[in-house]
Amino acid sequence: MDNLNEEQIVIVLAVRSLTESVFIIRFERKKINFTTGQYIVLGTQYSPERREYSIYSSESADYLEVLVQLVDKKSFSYRLRQLQPGDQLFVRGPFGSFKLEDTYLEDQNVFIASGTGISPFHSMVMSYPELNYTILHGVRNLSDGYERTTYPEGRYIQCASADQGSEFYGRVTDYLRKNKPDSGAHYYLCGNSAMVDEVWNLLKIAEVPFTRIHAEVYF
């Protein structure tokens, strides 16, 4: 898009559920060019409310996708959940500077997410399959490994705090306390502010340089 602030109408192509409360919306891309890691602003018909969502799909896809957490029946997310193929969405963007460093192919990248904060990392991995990375995904339940089969074995580490049976039982912060971070890697943090703050402090304690820590806070 030439004007990021200009809202345009796109058509919903599909809505698919991953869990009872998390779903993916796929819609027309039109001329929206983005850098993996960026977000867009979505709106629905008959409401002035707008919400920001990181792009979930790859840079090369001919559609756009976002990963959505359903909150309740009064929320914007509920209106998104009611959408059907053929319905309209309003889109502005892309925005944001949360992106891979130029050395993404050569260096080790550690993506640390909570919940749907994994969305930009999915986009990064889909856009650059040769990427050297590990994902630490903090969730409550085993069922919250959203499309985890996307990632090759050993690349995805689920940190489940309520269920045993994942790669790690506990929070991502517990994992980092038991597995000292490599100070030579790049760290990308995305999710709730409490997780981002705590992980940032753990990385500082591990003497990871400030320039190798990149964060995107969801709420």
C-alpha positions in Angstrom: 0.0 0.0 0.0 1.3 3.5 -0.8 -0.6 5.1 2.1 -0.4 3.0 5.3 -3.1 5.1 7.0 -5.6 4.5 4.1 -8.0 1.8 5.0 -9.0 -0.7 2.4 -11.6 -3.5 2.1 -10.5 -7.1 1.7 -12.5 -10.3 1.5 -12.3 -13.1 4.1 -11.2 -16.3 2.4 -11.3 -18.7 5.4 -11.6 -19.0 9.1 -10.2 -22.1 10.8 -10.0 -23.0 14.5 -6.9 -24.3 16.2 -8.4 -24.7 19.7 -11.7 -23.7 21.3 -10.4 -20.2 21.7 -7.7 -19.6 19.1 -8.4 -19.3 15.4 -6.8 -18.1 12.1 -8.4 -15.7 9.6 -7.2 -15.8 6.0 -8.1 -12.9 3.7 -7.1 -11.2 0.5 -3.6 -9.6 0.4 -4.2 -7.3 -2.5 -1.2 -4.9 -2.7 -0.2 -5.1 0.9 3.6 -5.5 1.1 5.1 -6.3 4.5 8.3 -7.3 6.2 7.9 -10.4 8.3 7.3 -9.3 11.9 5.1 -6.4 11.1 1.4 -6.0 12.1 -1.8 -4.7 10.5 -4.9 -3.0 11.9 -8.2 -4.8 11.3 -11.8 -3.6 11.5 -15.2 -5.1 10.8 -18.4 -3.8 9.3 -20.9 -2.0 11.6 -18.3 -1.1 14.2 -15.7 1.7 14.6 -13.4 -0.5 16.7 -10.0 -1.4 15.3 -7.4 -3.8 16.6 -3.7 -4.6 15.8 -2.6 -8.1 14.8 0.8 -9.4 13.8 0.9 -11.0 10.4 1.0 -14.8 10.7 1.5 -15.8 7.0 4.7 -15.7 5.0 6.0 -12.8 2.9 5.6 -14.9 -0.2 2.0 -16.0 0.4 -0.7 -14.6 -1.9 -3.0 -14.0 1.1 -2.7 -12.6 4.6 -3.4 -14.5 7.9 -3.7 -13.4 11.5 -3.8 -15.5 14.7 -6.5 -14.5 17.1 -7.3 -15.3 20.7 -11.0 -15.3 21.4 -11.7 -13.3 24.6 -15.5 -13.1 25.2 -18.7 -12.3 23.3 -18.3 -8.5 23.9 -14.8 -8.4 22.4 -13.5 -7.5 19.0 -12.1 -11.0 18.7 -15.7 -12.4 19.0 -16.7 -10.3 16.0 -13.8 -11.7 14.0 -14.8 -15.2 15.0 -18.2 -14.7 13.5 -16.8 -13.9 10.1 -17.4 -16.2 7.2 -15.7 -16.6 3.8 -17.0 -13.8 1.6 -17.4 -11.3 4.4 -15.5 -8.0 4.4 -12.6 -6.8 6.6 -11.1 -3.4 6.8 -7.3 -3.3 6.8 -4.6 -0.6 7.4 -0.9 -1.1 7.4 1.5 -2.7 7.7 3.2 -1.1 10.6 6.1 -1.8 13.0 9.8 -2.4 13.1 9.9 -5.7 14.8 12.0 -7.7 12.3 14.9 -10.0 11.8 18.4 -8.6 11.8 20.4 -8.7 8.6 22.4 -11.6 10.0 19.4 -13.8 10.4 20.7 -16.6 8.2 24.1 -16.9 9.9 23.3 -16.3 13.6 21.3 -18.3 16.1 17.9 -16.8 16.6 15.8 -17.6 19.7 12.1 -16.7 19.4 10.4 -16.4 22.8 6.6 -16.1 22.8 3.6 -16.4 25.0 0.3 -17.6 23.6 -0.6 -16.0 20.2 2.6 -14.0 20.5 4.1 -16.8 18.3 2.4 -15.2 15.3 5.3 -13.1 14.0 7.7 -15.9 14.5 5.5 -18.2 12.4 5.7 -15.6 9.7 9.5 -15.4 10.0 10.0 -19.2 9.8 7.6 -19.5 6.9 9.3 -16.7 5.0 12.9 -18.0 5.6 12.9 -21.8 5.9 16.7 -21.8 6.0 16.6 -19.7 9.2 18.7 -20.9 12.2 16.2 -20.7 15.1 14.7 -22.1 18.2 11.2 -21.2 19.4 10.3 -21.2 23.1 6.5 -21.1 23.3 4.9 -20.4 26.7 1.3 -21.7 27.0 -0.9 -23.2 29.6 -2.0 -26.5 27.9 -0.5 -29.0 25.5 -3.3 -28.3 23.0 -2.0 -24.7 22.7 0.9 -25.7 20.3 -0.7 -23.8 17.4 0.3 -25.6 14.2 3.5 -26.9 15.9 4.0 -29.5 13.2 5.0 -26.5 11.0 8.3 -26.5 12.7 11.0 -29.2 12.2 11.8 -31.5 15.1 14.0 -29.8 17.7 13.1 -26.2 16.6 10.0 -25.8 18.7 10.0 -26.1 22.5 6.7 -25.9 24.2 6.7 -24.7 27.7 3.4 -25.7 29.2 2.6 -24.5 32.7 -0.6 -26.4 33.3 0.0 -29.8 31.5 2.8 -32.2 31.6 4.0 -34.0 28.5 5.5 -31.1 26.5 9.1 -30.4 25.9 9.2 -28.5 29.2 6.9 -28.3 32.1 6.7 -24.7 33.3 7.0 -21.2 32.0 9.5 -19.9 29.4 11.1 -18.0 32.3 11.6 -21.3 34.2 13.2 -22.8 31.1 15.7 -19.9 30.8 16.6 -20.2 34.5 17.4 -23.9 33.9 19.0 -23.5 30.5 21.4 -20.5 30.5 20.9 -18.3 27.4 23.7 -18.2 24.8 25.0 -14.6 24.9 25.9 -14.8 21.2 22.4 -15.5 20.0 19.7 -12.9 18.9 16.6 -13.0 21.1 13.1 -11.9 19.9 10.4 -11.6 22.5 6.7 -11.3 21.8 3.8 -11.7 24.1 2.4 -10.3 27.3 4.3 -7.5 29.0 5.0 -9.5 32.2 6.7 -12.3 30.3 8.7 -9.8 28.1 9.9 -7.9 31.1 10.9 -11.0 33.0 12.7 -12.6 30.1 14.5 -9.3 29.3 15.9 -9.3 32.9 17.0 -12.9 32.6 18.8 -12.2 29.4 20.5 -9.2 31.0 21.7 -11.4 33.9 23.0 -13.9 31.3 25.0 -11.0 29.8 23.2 -11.0 26.5 24.1 -7.6 24.8 21.2 -5.1 24.7 21.6 -4.9 20.9 20.7 -8.6 20.6 17.4 -8.3 22.4 14.3 -7.3 20.4 10.8 -7.1 21.8 7.2 -6.7 20.7 4.6 -6.4 23.6 1.1 -7.6 22.9 -0.6 -6.5 26.2 
